[in-house]
Amino acid sequence: IMATNGPDGAAPQVALLAVFQPGVATGGGFELDRIHKPVTARDLGTTLQAMLGISTASTGLGPASGIRVPGARVRVLLAEDNVVNQRVACAMLEKLNCEVTVAADGREAVRLATRHLYDLVFMDVQMPEMDGLEATRAIRQMAGPVSAMPVIGLSAHAGQEIRLSCLSAGMNDYIAKPIRRGDIEAALQSLKEPGSSVSGPAVESAVAPDSVVDWEMAMNTVGGDRKLLQEIISIFITDSAAGLRAMDTAIQVGDANALRRLAHSMRGSLNYLGAREAVIPAAELEQLALSADLDQARNTQKRLADAVQRLTLELGRINSR
C-alpha cells in the first residue's frame, strides 16, 4: 500500500503487509511498516492514518473508544524478555481467547504501541534496553487513544513499594510473578469493570524449603497443563546452562548489571517451576549484583549452579516419563 506524503515530492510511504514481527525499518527511500496477518480493519486503518498524518483520536479506533466486536479476541501486547515467562503467559492468554504479540524488551513494546492498538498490555518491570516503567511512561506520553491503553505491570517482587512504582509510572495495576491463570482472568475482567484491582497476594507453598521441586506449585502455575509444563522444563534445561555460563563471564569481567539481569531472569524461570532450593541463591545473587559485590557473588553463583544441576536432573527424569 503506497501513499505520498505531501505535495513536495517527498519519498512515498509503504505499508508492507507481512507475517513478520511488527516493526519499522527504513531503506531505499521507503518507510516500511509491518502488519500481522490476518489483516484487520483496525490495523489497516490505524496504519494508513499514521502514514497520512491523520490523528486516531478522531476515528474512535482502539481500546480507548470502548467499541468491541462481540466475541472478538482480546488483543494483548506482552512485554517480557524471559522465554519461559513468555511461553507460560502466551499459553494462558491464548486459552482465554486472546491474540498475543510478544515484545522482548521495553523499547520494542513502545515501538509496537506506536503502530498498533492493543486492548491490554502486560509489561514486565525489569527488561533490558528499556525497563517496563520507562516504557509505560513513553506510552502515556503518546498522542491519541494509544496513551490510554491499560497497562498491567509484571514483577518478581511483591509488596507495596513495587506497586507504587508501577502506579507512579502510569500502570493501571501490577501482578506478582509467577503469574497464574486467575491473575490474567482478573486483568481481562478489569477491561469490563474499570477500576477493579487485578493484583492479589503472593501465593505461598507449604512445601519444605529444602525440596528440589514443588510439583503442586508448578502444575498450579501452568493451570494444570502438563504438556505446557513439559515444554517449559525443556526450555529451562536448554537455557539454564547457557545462563550460568553467562553469569560466570559477567563475574569475570566485572559486569554487575549483566549479572543482575541474568540472575533476575533465572529466578523468574525457577519460580515457575516451583524450584525453591535454587530460587534462594538466585535471589541472593541478584541482590549481590545490585550492590556490585562480585567477590561474594562468585560463591553464590557456585551455589546456584549446584542447585540448578540437581534441579535439571530431577526435571529431566520427570520429563522423560
C-alpha positions in Angstrom: 0.0 0.0 0.0 1.6 3.3 -1.1 0.8 6.8 -0.1 2.6 10.1 -0.9 3.4 12.3 1.9 2.6 15.9 0.9 2.8 17.8 -2.4 6.6 18.5 -2.4 7.7 15.2 -3.9 8.6 13.6 -0.6 9.5 9.9 -0.6 6.4 7.7 -0.8 5.5 5.7 2.3 4.7 2.0 2.0 2.9 -0.3 4.4 4.2 -3.9 3.9 1.6 -6.5 5.0 3.6 -9.5 6.2 3.6 -12.2 8.8 6.8 -10.9 10.3 7.1 -9.4 13.8 5.7 -5.9 13.5 8.4 -3.2 13.4 9.7 -0.3 11.5 12.8 -0.1 9.2 14.0 2.4 6.6 15.8 1.9 3.4 15.8 2.7 -0.3 13.8 5.9 0.3 10.8 4.0 1.7 9.4 3.7 5.2 8.3 0.1 5.8 5.6 -0.9 8.3 4.5 -4.4 9.0 1.1 -5.7 10.0 0.1 -9.1 11.3 -1.9 -11.4 9.1 -4.8 -11.8 9.0 -5.1 -8.1 8.4 -7.8 -6.4 10.4 -9.7 -3.3 9.6 -8.4 -1.6 12.7 -4.7 -2.4 11.9 -5.1 -1.3 8.3 -7.0 1.9 9.3 -4.5 3.0 12.0 -1.5 2.3 9.7 -3.0 4.4 6.9 -3.9 7.1 9.4 -0.3 7.2 10.7 1.1 7.3 7.1 -1.2 10.1 6.1 -0.8 12.1 9.3 -4.4 11.6 10.4 -5.0 11.6 14.2 -6.5 8.4 15.6 -8.3 10.4 18.2 -10.9 11.5 15.6 -11.7 8.0 14.5 -12.7 6.2 17.7 -10.5 3.2 16.9 -8.7 1.4 19.6 -9.1 0.4 23.2 -9.9 3.9 24.4 -13.0 4.0 22.3 -14.8 1.2 24.2 -16.0 -0.3 20.9 -15.6 -4.0 20.7 -17.0 -6.6 18.3 -18.9 -9.2 20.3 -16.9 -12.4 20.6 -13.7 -10.8 19.2 -10.4 -11.9 20.5 -8.7 -9.6 23.0 -5.6 -8.1 21.5 -2.8 -8.3 24.1 0.8 -7.0 24.0 3.1 -9.0 26.2 6.4 -7.3 27.0 8.6 -9.9 28.6 12.3 -10.9 28.0 12.3 -14.3 29.7 11.4 -17.1 27.3 9.8 -19.3 30.0 7.7 -16.4 31.2 6.7 -15.7 27.6 5.6 -19.2 26.9 3.5 -19.6 30.1 1.8 -16.2 29.7 1.1 -16.8 26.0 -0.4 -20.2 26.6 -2.7 -18.9 29.3 -3.7 -15.9 27.3 -4.4 -17.9 24.1 -6.7 -20.3 26.1 -8.6 -17.2 27.2 -9.3 -16.2 23.6 -6.5 -13.6 23.4 -4.4 -12.7 20.4 -0.9 -12.1 21.7 2.0 -10.1 20.4 5.3 -10.5 22.2 7.9 -7.8 22.8 11.3 -8.9 24.1 12.1 -5.6 25.8 10.6 -2.2 26.6 11.9 -0.5 23.5 10.2 -3.0 21.3 7.0 -2.6 23.3 7.0 1.1 22.7 7.7 0.7 19.0 4.8 -1.8 18.7 2.5 0.5 20.6 3.1 3.4 18.2 1.9 1.2 15.3 -0.8 -1.0 16.8 -3.7 -0.5 19.2 -4.0 -3.2 21.9 -6.8 -3.9 24.4 -4.4 -4.7 27.2 -0.6 -4.6 27.8 1.2 -6.8 30.2 4.5 -5.1 30.9 7.5 -6.8 32.8 9.1 -4.2 35.1 12.7 -5.4 34.6 13.8 -5.8 31.0 17.0 -5.0 29.0 17.3 -1.9 26.7 14.3 -0.2 28.3 12.6 -1.3 31.5 8.8 -1.6 31.9 8.4 1.6 33.9 10.2 3.7 31.3 8.3 2.1 28.5 5.0 2.8 30.2 5.9 6.4 30.7 6.7 6.6 27.0 3.3 5.1 26.1 1.5 7.5 28.4 3.1 10.5 26.6 1.9 9.3 23.1 -0.9 11.2 21.3 -4.3 9.7 20.8 -6.1 6.7 22.3 -2.9 4.6 22.5 -1.9 6.6 25.5 -4.9 5.2 27.4 -4.2 1.6 26.8 -4.5 -0.4 30.1 -1.0 -1.5 31.3 -0.5 -4.2 33.9 2.9 -4.5 35.4 4.6 -7.8 36.0 7.2 -8.1 38.7 9.0 -10.9 40.6 9.0 -8.5 43.6 5.8 -8.3 45.6 4.8 -5.5 48.0 3.5 -2.0 48.3 6.8 -0.4 47.1 6.8 -2.1 43.7 3.1 -1.5 43.3 3.6 2.3 44.0 6.4 2.3 41.5 4.2 0.8 38.8 1.3 3.2 39.5 3.5 6.2 39.5 4.9 5.2 36.1 1.3 5.2 34.7 0.5 1.5 35.0 -3.1 0.6 36.0 -2.0 -2.2 38.3 0.6 -4.9 38.7 0.8 -8.7 39.2 3.4 -10.5 41.2 5.2 -13.3 39.4 4.8 -16.2 38.8 1.6 -15.2 37.1 -1.4 -17.6 37.3 -4.5 -18.0 35.2 -6.6 -16.3 37.9 -4.4 -13.2 37.7 -4.9 -13.0 33.9 -8.6 -13.6 34.2 -8.9 -10.7 36.7 -6.9 -8.4 34.3 -9.2 -9.3 31.4 -12.2 -8.7 33.7 -10.9 -5.3 34.5 -11.4 -4.3 30.9 -15.1 -4.7 31.5 -15.0 -3.3 35.0 -12.5 -0.3 35.0 -11.1 0.4 38.4 -11.1 -3.2 39.7 -7.9 -4.5 41.1 -6.0 -7.4 39.5 -3.2 -7.8 42.0 -3.6 -10.5 44.6 -1.4 -11.7 47.4 1.6 -13.8 46.6 0.7 -17.5 47.0 3.0 -19.3 49.4 3.5 -23.0 49.1 3.6 -25.4 52.1 6.5 -27.3 50.6 9.6 -27.8 52.7 12.3 -25.3 51.9 14.8 -27.9 51.0 12.6 -29.6 48.4 14.1 -29.6 44.9 10.8 -29.0 43.1 7.3 -28.2 44.3 5.3 -30.0 41.7 2.0 -28.9 43.0 3.0 -25.3 42.7 4.4 -25.9 39.2 1.2 -27.5 38.0 -0.9 -24.7 39.5 1.2 -22.1 37.8 0.5 -23.6 34.3 -3.1 -24.2 35.1 -2.8 -28.0 35.3 -1.5 -28.2 31.7 1.1 -31.0 31.9 2.1 -30.6 28.2 2.9 -26.9 28.8 4.9 -27.8 31.9 6.9 -30.3 30.0 7.6 -27.7 27.3 8.8 -25.2 30.0 11.0 -27.8 31.5 12.7 -28.5 28.1 13.2 -24.7 27.6 14.7 -24.4 31.1 17.1 -27.4 30.7 18.3 -26.0 27.4 18.7 -22.4 28.5 19.9 -22.8 32.1 23.4 -24.0 31.2 24.0 -21.0 28.9 22.6 -18.7 31.6 25.1 -20.0 34.2 28.0 -19.6 31.8 26.9 -16.0 31.0 26.8 -15.3 34.8 30.3 -16.7 35.2 31.5 -14.5 32.4 29.8 -11.4 33.9 31.5 -12.0 37.2 34.9 -12.4 35.5 34.7 -9.2 33.5 33.1 -7.3 36.4 29.7 -6.6 34.7 27.4 -6.3 37.7 24.4 -5.0 35.6 24.6 -8.1 33.3 24.9 -10.4 36.3 21.8 -8.8 37.9 19.7 -9.2 34.7 20.8 -12.8 34.3 20.1 -13.7 37.9 16.7 -12.0 37.8 15.8 -13.8 34.6 16.8 -17.2 36.0 14.9 -16.5 39.3 11.8 -15.9 37.2 12.1 -19.2 35.4 12.8 -21.1 38.7 9.7 -19.6 40.3 7.5 -21.0 37.5 9.0 -24.4 38.2 8.5 -24.2 42.0 12.2 -24.7 42.4 12.5 -23.3 45.9 16.0 -24.6 46.6 17.5 -22.9 43.5 15.4 -19.7 43.9 17.2 -18.7 47.1 20.7 -18.4 45.7 19.3 -16.8 42.5 17.6 -14.1 44.6 20.8 -13.6 46.7 22.9 -13.3 43.5 20.6 -10.7 42.1 21.0 -8.6 45.3 24.8 -9.0 45.4 24.9 -7.9 41.8 22.7 -4.9 42.6 25.3 -3.9 45.3 28.2 -4.7 43.0 29.6 -7.3 45.5 31.1 -9.5 42.8 33.6 -11.2 45.3 30.7 -12.7 47.3 28.8 -13.3 44.0 31.3 -15.9 42.9 30.4 -18.2 45.9 26.7 -17.6 45.5 26.9 -18.3 41.7 28.5 -21.7 42.6 25.7 -22.5 45.0 23.2 -21.6 42.3 25.0 -23.8 39.7 24.9 -26.7 42.1 21.2 -26.2 42.9 20.4 -25.9 39.2 22.3 -29.1 38.4 20.3 -31.0 41.0 17.1 -29.5 39.6 17.8 -30.3 36.0 18.5 -33.9 36.9 15.1 -34.1 38.6 13.3 -32.3 35.8 15.0 -34.5 33.1 13.8 -37.6 34.9 10.2 -36.3 35.1 10.2 -35.1 31.6 11.3 -38.4 30.2 8.3 -40.3 31.6 
